[in-house]
Amino acid sequence: MGNDLQESAIDTELAAAGTALGAGGSKRSIVAWALWDWGTQPYYTVITTFVFSVYITSAAFVPPGGDPNGPTQALALATGVGGVVIALLAPILGQVGDRTGHTVRNLRLMTWIMVVVSAGLYFVAPNPAYLWVGLGLLVVGTIAGEIGSVSYNALIDRVATRENVGKVSGFGWGLGYIGGILVLVLILALFVMPEVALFGITDADMRVRASMILCGLWTLAFTIPTFLSLRDSKLASAAAPLSLGIAGSYKALFATIAKVWKTQRHTGYFLLASALFRDGLAGVFAFGAVIAATSYGFATADIIIFGAAANLLAGLVTMAFGLVDDKLGPKFVIQFCLVLLVLSELAIFLVHQPGYALVEGMPGYDPEVAAQGHLIFWVVGLIASAAVGPAQAAARSFLARNIPEGHSGEIFGLYATTGRAISFLSPFLFFVAVSIGAVFAGNEASAQHWGGLALAALLFAGFLVMIPVKEQAKLK
C-alpha cells in the first residue's frame, strides 16, 4: 500500500505542454506576493552584498600577523558549506510544500528565521574571535532565504499567467531592488553619514552592527502583507501521503528528474545552464563589494551610495525587461545580460592597472589614478548591476513556463538544488584567481580584483550551455 501511494505521488505525467501557470491573480495579490522580495531584500543588499560582507572581511577580523585575505577565504568557505546544505534540503522541502499545501506556512517560517538572524548579527563584534560566529549566522540566514525562495517562487503560479509571467517575475525582482535602495539610504542617513548616528552611536563598527537590527525590523514589517494575502492551498494530491521520509522523498525527486529529462529535455539543459550562470551571479553579489573595498579603496559610505544607485538602476531595468521577456522570451534576456556581465567583470579586472594601488596607504598609491579607477568601477559596476536582475527574473519565468501542474515547489526546489549543486565553484575559482593574482601583483591585499576573471569565466560557461536550450513555445 505504501509503495502504491508513493508511486501515485510521482506518477503525474510531466508532459512538455504541462504548466503550473493558471488563471493568475489580482493586482493586489501580485503586489502582496512581490512585497516578500521587497521585505527580504535587506538581507541580500545590506547583509550579504554591500555592508555586512564588507564588515566581516575587514581588517578587524584578521588576527595579529594573520593573512589579510583570511576573512575573505573564510567567507568563501562558509558560502560553499551553506550551498551544500541548500542543495540537499531545497528540493525535498519544496516537495513537502507541494504535498501538504503548506507553501505559505513554510515561507513564513523561513522569513522569521531571516528576521532573527538579521537582528542577531548585531552581536558580531569587530574581533577575530567573532569571525566564525558572524559567518555561522550568515550561513543560517542564507539557507533560510534560499529555502524560502523555493516557496516564494512556487507561489508565482497563484498570481501570474503564461502571458504575463515575465512581467510579474520582473516586477518582483524590481520591487526588491527598490526596497534595497530605501534600506541603504536609511542606513546611510541614520548610521553612516551623521557625525553622531542614531542613539548617539559614534563608533563606525557599531554603526554597521546597529544597521543589522534595522534590516531585521524591515523584513518583519514588510512581509506581513504577503502572509495576510496569500493562503496555503488544499493538499496538492489527496491520494499522496504527507511524508515519504528522506529516502522516499529522494526517490520521488529522482523520478521527477528522470521524467523531466525524458519529456522536457530542454528544461534539463536549462537547469544545467542556470546552475553555471546563477553561481556566477551569486559570486557577483558575494564578492563585488569586497573587490570595491579591497582593490578599489571604496569606503563604507562609498559602497552604500554605490549600492543605492545600483539597486535603483537594477530595479527599473528589471521591471522594463519583464516586458521584453514576455515579448522576446526569457532566453534572449538571459543571454543578453550574461554578455554584459562577462564584459563588465573583464573590465573591472583590466582597469586595475598593474603597478598601481588604488587603496590609500598601500605602496604605489596614486590619488589621480585611484579617482579614475573609482569612476570606471562606478560605470562598469552599474552596467553589471543592471544586468543581474533581468537575468534572475528571466530565469525564474523560463522555469515557471515549463512546470507541470502540482509540482511547483518540487521543481523550484530542484532549481535551487541545481543552482547550489556547484555553488562551490564561484568561491573556489575566486580564491584560486586571487591567489594567482597575488603572485603576479606581489601584494595579496591588492589582488582581489583578479577574482573578477573567475566570475567572468563562470558566467561565460553558462552562456555557452544556454545556447542549445529551446523555450517551450519553440519546441517541436
N, C-alpha and C positions, 0 to 999 in steps of 0.2 A: 504493500500500500504506500509506504514511504517513498519507494522508488518511483511509483506511478505519479505521485504528487510532484516529486522532484522533476520528473520528465515533463509533466504538464507545465511547469513553470518556465521551461526553456524551449518549449516546442513551438512557440509562436514563429510563424514564417517571417523571415527578415527579407521580404521582397524588396526589390530596388525601388519600387514605387511607394513603398510604405513610408509614412511620415508621422511624426508625433504632432506636427503643427495642426491646430484645429481652427475653430472659428475666430479665435483671438479674443481680446478683452476690450474694455472701455479705455478711454484716455486716462481716466482716473486710476485704473488698475495698472496701466503701463507706467505711470508716474510713480505709483506706490512700489512697484517692482524695482524700478530704476533707482529709487531712493536708497535701496540697500547698498548699491555701488557708491552713492554719494556719502552714505553714513560710514562705510568701512574704509573709504579712501585714505583717511589719515594714517592707517596702518601701513599702507603701501607708499604713499607720498612722503609722509613725515618720518616714519619709523624705519622702513627698510630701504628708502632711497636717499632722501636729502638731509636728514637730521641725525637720527639715532645711529645709522650705519656709519656715518662720518665720526660721530662721537665715540663709538665703541672701537673704532680703528685708529683713534688718535694716539698721540704720544703718552697720554695719561695712563694708557693700559699696557705700555711697554715697560717691563721690569728693568731696573738699573743694569746697563750693559747688555740688554736684550736686543734681538733683531727688530729693527723698526718696521719690518714687513710682517712681524709675527701676528699682530691682531688681524690684519687683512687675511692672512693664511688661515687663521682660526675661524674667521667669518666664512671663508670658502668651505672649510671642513664642516662647520655646523650646517651650512646651507645644503651640502651634499647629504648629510645624515637625515635632515628633515625631508629631503626629496625621496629618500628610500622609504621612509615611513609613509609618506603620502602615496607613493606608488603601490604599496601593499594594501593600504586601507581604502583608498578612494573608490575603486570600483565595487568593493563589497558593500560599503556603506551606501553608495548610490543605489545599488541593487536592493538593499533593505528598504530604502525610501520608496522605490517602485512597488515593492511587495506589500508594504504596510500602509502606504499612502501618507506617511509621516514626513514628507519632504519639508514642509514649513517648520515643523517642530525641530527637525534636525538642524535646519538653518538657524533657528533661534538659539539653540544650544551652542552652536559653533560661534555665533556672533557674541554671545555673552562671554565666552572664553576669550575672545579677542579683546573685549572691553576690559576684563580683569588683567590680562597680560599687558595691554597698553598702559594702564594706570600703574601696574606693578613695576614697569621699567623705571619709574621714579626712584626706586630704591637701589638702582645700579650706580654706585658711587664711582668717581673717576680714580680708580685704583686697580692695579693689575690683578688683585685678588678677586675682583668682581667681574673680570672678563668673561669667564665661563658661566657665571650667573646670568649676565646680560644675554649672552648668546643662547643659553638654555631657554630663557623666556622668549627670546626672539624665535627660536625654532618651534616652540609650542604654539605661539601665536600664528606663525606661518602655516603650520599644519592645520590649525583650526580654520584659518582663512581659506586655504585650498579645499578642504573638505566642505566648508560652507559654500564655496563657489560651485561645487558639483550640484548641490541642491538648488542654488540660485540659477545656474544655467539651465537646469532641468525645468524650472518654472517658466521659462520663456515660452513654452508651448501653451501656457494658460493665457498669455497676453498678446501673442503675435500670430500672424497668419503667414502663409507662404509668400504672399505678395509684399508684406511689409516687414519681414523678419530682419532684413538688413538694416532698415531704418530704426527699428526698435532696439536691436543689438547695439547699433552705433549710438543711439540716444542714451542707453545705459552707461556705456563706456564714457561718452562725452560728459554726462552729468557727473560721473565720478571724478573726472579730471577737474571740472569746475569746482566741485566740493573741495578737492585738494588745494586749489588756489586759495579759497577762503580760509582754510585752516592755516596755510603757510603765511598768509597776510596777517591773520590774528596772532600767530606766534611771533612774527616779525614786530608787530605793533605792541604786543603786551610783554614780550620777554627778551627780544634781541636788541632792538633799536634804542629804547629808553636808557638813560644813564642809570636810573633806578627802576627796575622792572616791577611788574605787578607783585603786590605783597612785600615790597621792599627788597626784592632779590637783586643782589649786585654781582654775585659770582657767576661767571659765564657757564660753567658746567651745571650749576644748579638751575640756570635758566632752561637749559636743554631738558633736564630731568623734569622740571615743572611742566614743560610743554607736553610731556607724555600723559599727564593727568588730563589735560585739555583734550588730547586725542581720544582717551577712553570715554570721556563725557560726551564728546561729539558723536561717537559711534552709538552709544547707548540711546541718545536722544533721537537721532535722525533715522534710525532703523525701526522705530516704533510704527510709522505708517505702513511699512511693509508687512509687519505682523498683524496689524489691525485689518488690512485689506485682503491679504491672501490667506486662505484656509487650507488645511490638509484635506485631501480628497478621500473618497472611499477606497477600499482595497483595490490595488491595480489589477489583481487577479484573485477572484473569490475562491477559486479552487486551489490556489497555491498556498503552501504553508508559510507562516510568517517568518520562519527562520529555517535555514538549511544547515546551519552550523558552518564553521570555517571551511572544512573540506567540501561540503556540498555547495557552498557559495562559489568557491573557485571552480568547481566542476561546471556549474551553471555559467560562470563567466567564460570559461574556455569554450563551452558550447556556443555561446554568443559570438565569441571571436571567430570560431570556425564558420558559423553561418554568415557573419559579415563578410568574411574573406571569400566565401563561396558565392554569395548572392549580391554583394556590394563591394566588389574588389577595389574599386577606386576610392571608396571610403577607407579601406585598409591602407591604400597608398597615402591618402591624405593624413591619416593618423601617424604614419611614419614621418612624412614631411613636416607635420606640425610639431612632432617631438623634437626635431632638429631646430626649426626656426623659433619655436617658443622657448626652448632652452637658451637660445641666443638672446631673445628679448628679455628673459629673466636676468641674464648676465648684464645687459644694458642697465636694467633697473638696479641690480645689486652693486655694480661697480662704477657706474657713471659718475656719481657724486664723489666717490672715493678718488677717481682719477682727477676730477676737478680740484680736489683739495690737495692731493699729494704731488701731482705732476704739474698742475697749472696754478697753484697757490691761491685758490679761492678761499676766502674766509667764510665763516658760518653765515654771516649776513649775505655775502655774495651768492652762496649756494641757495639760500632760501629765496632770494629775489629771482635768481635764475629759475628755480623750481616753480615759482608762481607764474612767471612768464611762459615757461614751457608747458605747464598744465593748461593755461588759458588757450594757447595755440592748439595744443593737442585736443582739448575738449571741442573746440569749434571745428577743427578739421575732421575729427572722428564723426561728429554728427553729420557733417556735409558728406563724408564718404559713405555714410549709411545709405544715402540716396544713390550714390554711384554703385554700391553693392547690389541694390535692387535692380538697377538698370543694366549693368555690365557683368554682374556676377562677382561673388566673393574671391574667386581665383585671381581675377585681374587685380583687385585691390591688394590682395596679399603679395603678389609678385612685384607690383609697382612699389609697394612700401619696403619690401626686402631689398630692392635695388638701392633705394635712397639710404637705407640703414647701412648697407655694406659700404657705400661710398662715404658716408658720414664717419664711420669708425676708422676707415683708412685715412681720412683727412685729419682726424684727431691725433692719429699717430704721426703723420707726416709733418704737421705744422710744428711739432715739438722739436725744434732744431737741435741737432747734435752739438754738444759743447756748451749749450746754454742751460741755465737753470731758471725756471720760471717761478720758483718758490723763494721768497725773500729769506736771506740768511744762508743760502746754500752757495757753494763755490760756483763762480761763473754767472751769478745773478745779474741781469741787466734789466732795469726798470722799463726801458723802452721796448725791449723785446718781450718782456712779460706782459706789457699792456697790449701789444699786438697779439700775443698768444691768447689773452683773455677775450679779445674781440672775436678772433677766429673761433674760439671754443663756443662763444655765445651763438654765432651764426650757425655753425655746424651742429651744435647741440640742439638748437631749436628745430632744425630740419629733421634731425633724428627723432626728437620728441613728437613732431607732427606725424611721423610715420608709424610709431609704435602702436598708438591707439587704434587706427583703422585696421592694421594687420590683426590685432587681437579680436576686434569686433567682427571682422570678416571671417576669421577662423571659427568663431562661435556660430555665426549664421550659416556657414557652409555645413557644419555638422548638424545644426538644427533642421536643415532642409532634408537630411538623409536619415533621420532617426525613426525607427519603426514605432508604431503605437505601443504604449505601455513600457517602453524601455529607455525613457529619457534619462532617468537617474543612473542606470547602469552604463549607458553609452557615454554620458558625460563623465561618469566615474572612470571609464576606460580612457576617455580623452585626458583626464587628469593623470592617469597612470602612465600613458604613453608620453605625456609631457614631462613626467618626472622620472621615467624609467632610465633616461640618460642624463638626468639632471646633474650628475657629477661632471659632465663634460665641460660646461662653461666655467665652473670654478677651477677644475683641474687644468684646462687649457689656459685659463687666465694665469694661474700660478706658474705654469711652465713658461709662458710667454714673458712674464715679469722676470723670472729667473734668468732667462736668456738675455733679456734687455739689461739686467743688472751687470752681466758680464761685459756687454758692449759699452754701457754707459760708465761703468766703473764706480757707480754710486747707486746702491739699491733704492734709496729714498726717492730717486728721480726717474725710476724705470717703470712705474706702474702704467704709464700710457701705452706700453708695449702690449698690455692686455687687450687693447682695442683690436689688435691684429687677430687674436684668438676669437673674439666675438664676431669679427667680420667673416672669418673662415666658417664659423658655425652657421651664421645667417645665410651665407652663400650656399652652403651644403643644403640647407632647407629649400632654398630657391631652386636648386637643380632637381631635387627629388620631387618638387611640386610640379615640374614641367609636364610629366605624363599624366597627371591627375585630371580626370574629367568630372565636370559637375553633373549632377543628376539629370538636369534637363538636356544635356548633350550626350548622355549615354545612349548607345544603340544596341 
